[in-house]
Amino acid sequence: MGEALAVRNLSAGYDRSVVLHDVTLSVPIGASVAIVGPNGAGKSTLLKAVSGIVKPARGQISMAGQDASGWSSDRIVASGIVHVPEGRQVFPGLSVAENLWLGGYAKPHRRKDLLAFVLDLFPRLKERLEQAADSLSGGEQQMLAVGRGLMSEPKVLMLDEPTLGLAPVVVEMMIEALVNLKKHSELSLLVVEQSVQLTQGLCEHSYILVDGRVAASGPTDELLGEDVMKIYLGSH
């Protein structure tokens, strides 16, 4: 199986502050990979570096075997890497339909089919197509943010804390939607997540990030047990 996304010895940060130190990870084609770790570990910075928001200090980013180091955010999106950031970022004054339609701007001939796919994945959005995005619940806004990312028909979808702050019932709905997404597409997922429930239910492989470094990696079911709790508690 080839790699949809690969990061090799990546270091990145903000100004003179280095947050990531020689991080290496791989997302195989069609696989779901999780990045877990305590707050401040550099998880969000890693996604920002991959998506071109943060410029790496050194290291290599490869997409489908092609060196993408130094690419602009626009070129990265065009290559099929889509980043859904933390915080339910939607266009609040626009309707659900308008938000989704804008997400598919680069796929004008596919937008109707993609819209139907997203609405089948998230039935709640179908019921609220004409509502303003800021009138939705937090969980519905998160569904909209993920759905808008899918409207560009990505090869790799990067999700930053997709269940953060959501009620348990909505978390279960999000897990179900993402599992169904995986069943009906060849999409690769890279998920930053603190919910072990989502990680174990969705991702085959996980990386534990601590202090900007990969502390451990392996099959999710084997990795996320008592040992990871020790890392979270700082006794590593």
C-alpha positions in Angstrom: 0.0 0.0 0.0 1.4 3.4 -1.0 1.5 6.5 1.1 -1.2 9.3 0.7 0.8 11.5 3.0 4.3 11.2 4.6 6.1 13.5 7.0 9.9 13.0 7.5 11.9 14.6 10.2 9.7 17.7 10.3 10.4 20.6 12.6 8.2 23.6 12.7 7.0 26.4 15.0 6.2 30.1 15.2 8.9 32.8 14.9 11.8 31.5 16.9 9.7 29.1 19.0 10.1 25.5 17.7 7.0 23.4 18.5 7.7 20.2 16.4 11.0 18.3 16.6 11.9 15.8 13.9 8.4 14.4 13.6 8.0 11.4 11.2 4.7 9.8 10.3 2.9 8.1 7.5 -0.7 8.0 6.3 -1.2 5.0 3.9 -3.7 5.3 1.0 -7.2 4.6 2.3 -6.1 4.4 6.0 -7.2 6.3 9.1 -4.4 7.6 11.3 -4.8 9.4 14.6 -2.5 11.9 16.4 -3.1 11.9 20.1 -1.4 13.7 23.0 -1.8 16.2 25.8 -2.6 19.9 25.2 0.4 21.8 23.9 2.0 18.7 22.3 2.0 20.3 18.8 -0.8 18.3 17.3 -2.5 21.3 15.6 0.8 22.8 14.6 1.5 19.5 12.7 -1.7 19.8 10.7 -1.0 23.5 10.0 2.5 22.6 8.7 1.2 19.9 6.4 -1.5 22.3 5.1 1.0 25.1 4.4 -0.3 27.5 7.1 2.9 27.1 9.1 6.2 27.0 7.2 8.4 24.1 8.3 11.9 24.9 9.6 13.2 21.7 8.1 12.1 18.2 7.1 10.0 16.9 4.2 6.3 16.6 3.4 5.3 14.2 0.6 1.9 13.8 -1.0 1.3 10.6 -3.0 5.1 10.2 -3.3 5.7 13.8 -4.5 7.8 16.2 -2.5 5.4 19.0 -1.4 7.8 20.8 0.9 7.3 24.5 0.5 4.1 24.3 -1.4 1.5 27.1 -1.0 -1.8 26.3 0.8 -3.7 26.7 -2.4 -1.5 24.1 -4.2 -1.8 21.7 -1.3 -5.6 21.9 -1.4 -5.5 21.4 -5.2 -3.4 18.3 -4.6 -6.2 16.8 -2.5 -5.1 17.6 1.1 -7.9 19.3 3.0 -7.6 20.6 6.6 -10.7 21.1 8.7 -9.4 23.2 11.6 -10.4 23.2 15.2 -13.3 25.5 16.2 -16.2 24.8 13.8 -15.1 27.4 11.3 -18.1 28.1 9.0 -19.4 31.2 7.3 -21.9 32.2 9.9 -24.0 34.6 7.7 -24.4 32.1 4.9 -26.9 29.2 4.8 -25.9 25.6 5.1 -26.3 25.1 1.4 -24.2 28.1 0.6 -21.4 26.9 2.9 -21.4 23.5 1.2 -21.6 25.0 -2.3 -18.5 27.2 -1.6 -16.7 24.1 -0.4 -17.0 22.6 -3.8 -15.9 25.6 -5.8 -12.9 23.7 -7.2 -15.2 20.9 -8.4 -18.0 22.7 -10.4 -19.0 19.7 -12.4 -19.1 17.4 -9.3 -20.8 19.7 -6.8 -24.3 18.2 -7.2 -23.1 14.7 -6.7 -20.8 15.7 -3.8 -23.6 17.7 -2.1 -25.8 14.6 -2.3 -23.0 12.5 -0.8 -22.5 14.9 2.1 -26.2 15.3 2.9 -26.5 11.5 2.9 -23.6 11.3 5.3 -25.1 14.1 7.6 -28.9 13.9 7.3 -29.3 16.7 9.9 -27.7 19.1 7.4 -30.3 18.1 4.7 -33.0 19.2 7.1 -31.4 22.6 7.6 -30.2 23.5 4.2 -31.7 27.0 4.2 -30.8 27.9 7.8 -28.0 30.3 8.5 -24.9 28.4 9.7 -24.7 30.4 13.0 -28.2 29.2 13.9 -27.0 25.6 14.0 -26.1 23.8 17.2 -22.4 23.2 17.9 -22.6 19.6 16.7 -24.4 20.6 13.5 -21.8 23.3 12.8 -19.0 20.7 13.2 -20.9 18.4 10.7 -21.1 21.4 8.3 -17.4 22.1 8.7 -16.5 18.5 7.9 -19.1 18.4 5.1 -17.7 21.5 3.5 -14.2 19.9 3.5 -15.6 16.9 1.8 -17.1 19.0 -1.0 -13.7 19.5 -2.5 -13.4 15.7 -2.9 -10.1 15.3 -1.0 -7.7 12.4 -1.1 -6.6 13.1 2.5 -8.9 14.8 5.0 -7.2 16.2 8.1 -9.5 16.8 11.1 -8.5 18.8 14.1 -10.4 17.8 17.2 -13.7 17.0 15.4 -15.5 16.0 18.6 -14.2 18.8 20.9 -17.0 20.2 23.1 -19.7 18.0 21.6 -22.3 16.1 23.6 -21.8 12.4 23.8 -24.7 11.6 21.5 -23.3 14.0 18.9 -19.9 12.4 19.3 -21.5 9.0 18.5 -23.1 10.5 15.4 -19.8 11.9 14.2 -18.1 8.6 14.7 -20.8 6.8 12.8 -20.6 9.3 9.9 -16.8 9.1 9.6 -17.0 5.2 9.7 -19.6 5.3 7.0 -17.4 7.7 5.0 -14.5 5.3 5.2 -16.8 2.4 4.0 -17.9 4.3 0.9 -14.7 6.0 -0.2 -11.0 5.5 -0.6 -10.3 8.7 1.5 -7.4 8.8 3.9 -8.0 10.4 7.3 -5.5 12.1 9.6 -7.3 12.9 12.8 -6.1 15.0 15.8 -8.2 13.8 18.7 -8.3 13.6 22.5 -11.3 11.3 22.5 -10.0 7.7 22.8 -13.5 6.5 21.9 -13.4 8.1 18.5 -9.8 7.1 17.9 -10.3 3.4 18.7 -13.6 3.3 16.7 -12.1 4.9 13.6 -8.3 4.8 13.3 -6.2 1.7 12.6 -2.9 3.4 13.5 -2.0 6.1 16.1 0.9 8.4 16.9 1.4 9.8 20.4 2.8 13.3 20.3 4.4 14.7 23.5 6.4 17.9 23.7 6.5 18.1 19.9 8.0 14.7 19.4 6.6 11.3 18.5 6.7 9.4 21.8 5.2 6.2 20.4 3.3 4.8 17.5 1.5 1.6 16.6 -1.9 -0.1 16.1 -4.5 2.0 17.9 -6.0 -0.9 19.9 -2.6 -1.8 21.2 -1.3 1.7 21.8 -4.1 3.5 23.6 -4.2 1.6 26.9 -2.8 2.3 30.3 0.6 3.2 28.9 -0.8 6.2 27.1 -2.5 7.4 30.2 0.9 7.5 31.9 2.1 9.7 29.0 -0.9 12.0 29.4 -0.2 12.3 33.1 3.4 13.3 32.4 5.1 10.2 34.0 6.7 9.1 30.7 
